[in-house]
Amino acid sequence: MTAVPTPSRTYDLSFARWVRENVEGGDKLNMCMQCGMCSGSCPNGQEMDNGPRKLFMMVRAGLKDEVLSSSTLWECTSCYRCYVRCPRGIPVTTIVQHLAALAAKEGYAPKNKVENYFFSKAFWWSAESFGKTDERLVTMKYFFSFGFGEGIRKALDNLKIALGMIKAGRMHIGLPHTIKNKSQLKAMIAKAKELEQKG
């Protein structure tokens, strides 16, 4: 995989070409006729700053920074409505997911505090650390991603739910559960990252 180009001027096509050649489904991006069916079908569209239709036009315009910092990448729920309804059969969801992965890899974060972005970071931190997710730690890491005060507020707002889960035996108290042979998991993750770098 080649390095992601930084467009040098407005309407620089190097980023669009890179997306077409390196992002799964990107080769179908040129087929987009900007009908808006994807954005109109999206159940989470009102939460997005751009929506898929506009995002694809931004890719074509070479607006790399704006694309990779768009909340659209993180607000996608992967329901595939856009893909199913696209009259051209463009794999919209796949393209958006791969652009989100690229944004994370390149160190971009959404301009606004997008909840999916923070939740995915907390989720993967737990999965990589323990080999499974510990709901308590994922939740707390997620809550405090919004700042200390907001983390305390969110924790107190959900205290009744947590106590109910503990009482019902749905959430344990104590150290996080971990998998056996965490070293094997770490080796697998390292190998996956190595393969990803090679493209």
C-alpha positions in Angstrom: 0.0 0.0 0.0 1.4 3.4 -1.0 1.5 6.3 1.5 -1.7 8.4 1.6 -1.0 11.5 -0.5 -1.6 15.0 0.9 -3.4 17.1 -1.8 -1.4 20.2 -2.8 -4.4 22.2 -4.1 -8.2 22.2 -4.2 -9.5 19.5 -6.5 -6.2 17.6 -6.4 -7.2 14.1 -7.6 -4.3 12.3 -5.9 -6.4 11.5 -2.8 -9.3 10.3 -4.9 -7.0 8.1 -6.9 -5.4 6.7 -3.7 -8.9 5.9 -2.3 -9.9 4.2 -5.5 -6.7 2.0 -5.5 -6.3 1.3 -1.8 -9.7 1.4 0.0 -11.9 -1.7 -0.4 -14.8 -0.7 -2.7 -13.0 2.5 -3.6 -12.8 1.3 -7.2 -16.6 1.8 -7.4 -16.5 5.4 -6.1 -16.4 6.8 -9.6 -19.8 5.2 -10.3 -21.5 7.5 -7.7 -24.0 9.8 -9.4 -24.7 11.9 -6.2 -28.4 10.9 -6.1 -28.4 11.1 -2.3 -30.1 7.7 -1.7 -27.3 6.7 0.7 -27.7 9.8 2.9 -31.5 9.7 2.6 -31.6 6.1 3.7 -29.2 6.4 6.7 -31.0 6.0 10.0 -28.1 8.0 11.7 -27.8 10.6 9.0 -29.0 13.5 11.2 -26.0 12.8 13.5 -23.4 13.1 10.7 -21.7 16.3 9.8 -21.6 15.4 6.1 -23.3 12.1 5.2 -22.0 9.5 2.7 -23.1 11.5 -0.5 -21.2 14.6 0.5 -18.3 12.6 1.9 -17.8 10.9 -1.5 -17.9 14.3 -3.2 -15.3 15.5 -0.7 -13.1 12.5 -1.6 -13.4 13.4 -5.3 -12.5 17.0 -4.5 -9.3 15.9 -2.7 -10.4 17.2 0.7 -8.3 14.6 2.6 -8.2 16.3 6.0 -11.9 17.1 5.9 -12.8 13.5 4.9 -10.6 11.9 7.5 -11.8 14.1 10.4 -15.5 13.8 9.4 -17.9 12.5 12.0 -19.6 10.5 9.2 -16.9 7.9 9.5 -17.7 7.3 13.1 -21.5 7.7 13.1 -22.0 4.8 10.6 -23.9 2.0 12.3 -23.1 -0.5 9.5 -26.8 -1.3 8.8 -26.0 -1.5 5.1 -29.2 0.4 4.1 -27.1 2.7 1.9 -25.5 -0.2 0.1 -28.8 -2.1 -0.4 -30.6 1.0 -1.7 -27.8 2.4 -3.9 -29.0 2.2 -7.5 -25.4 1.7 -8.7 -24.5 -1.0 -6.1 -21.7 1.0 -4.6 -20.5 -0.6 -1.3 -21.0 2.6 0.7 -20.7 1.0 4.1 -17.5 -0.8 3.2 -15.9 2.4 1.9 -16.9 4.4 5.0 -15.6 1.7 7.3 -12.3 1.6 5.5 -12.0 5.3 5.5 -12.6 5.3 9.3 -9.9 2.7 9.7 -7.6 4.9 7.7 -8.5 7.9 9.8 -7.6 6.1 13.0 -4.4 4.8 11.5 -3.4 8.3 10.3 -4.1 9.8 13.7 -7.2 11.7 12.7 -10.0 12.2 15.2 -13.4 13.7 14.5 -13.7 17.5 15.1 -16.6 16.9 17.5 -16.8 14.4 20.3 -18.3 11.5 18.4 -19.4 8.8 20.7 -18.7 5.9 18.4 -15.1 7.0 18.0 -14.5 7.0 21.8 -16.4 3.7 22.3 -14.4 1.9 19.6 -11.2 3.1 21.2 -12.3 1.8 24.6 -13.5 -1.5 23.2 -10.3 -2.2 21.3 -8.2 -1.2 24.3 -10.0 -3.8 26.4 -9.8 -6.5 23.7 -6.1 -6.0 23.2 -5.4 -5.8 26.9 -7.4 -8.7 28.2 -8.3 -10.8 25.1 -11.9 -10.0 25.7 -14.0 -7.0 26.7 -14.7 -6.2 30.3 -17.9 -4.1 30.2 -17.0 -2.3 33.3 -13.6 -1.1 32.1 -14.9 -0.4 28.6 -17.7 1.7 30.0 -15.5 3.7 32.4 -12.8 4.3 29.8 -15.6 5.4 27.4 -17.2 7.7 29.9 -13.9 9.4 30.9 -13.0 9.9 27.2 -15.3 13.0 27.4 -13.3 14.5 30.3 -13.1 13.9 34.1 -16.2 15.8 35.1 -18.3 14.3 32.3 -17.0 10.8 33.2 -18.2 11.2 36.8 -21.6 12.5 35.6 -22.1 9.6 33.2 -21.0 7.1 35.8 -23.4 8.5 38.4 -26.2 8.6 35.8 -25.7 4.8 35.2 -25.0 3.7 38.8 -28.5 2.3 39.3 -28.2 0.2 36.1 -24.7 -1.1 37.2 -26.0 -2.0 40.7 -28.9 -3.8 39.2 -26.6 -5.8 36.9 -24.4 -6.8 39.9 -27.4 -7.8 41.9 -28.7 -10.0 39.0 -25.3 -11.6 38.6 -24.8 -10.0 35.1 -21.7 -8.1 36.1 -18.9 -9.4 38.3 -16.9 -7.5 40.9 -13.1 -8.0 40.9 -10.3 -8.2 38.5 -11.0 -8.3 34.8 -11.3 -11.7 33.2 -8.5 -12.5 30.8 -7.8 -15.2 28.2 -5.1 -17.7 28.7 -1.9 -17.2 26.7 -2.2 -13.4 26.2 1.2 -13.5 24.6 -0.3 -15.5 21.7 -3.0 -12.8 21.2 -0.4 -10.1 21.3 1.7 -12.0 18.6 -1.4 -12.3 16.4 -2.3 -8.6 16.7 1.4 -7.7 15.9 1.3 -10.0 12.9 -2.0 -8.5 11.7 -0.6 -5.0 12.0 2.5 -6.1 10.1 0.5 -7.6 7.3 -1.7 -4.4 7.2 1.4 -2.3 6.8 2.5 -4.4 3.8 -0.9 -3.9 2.2 
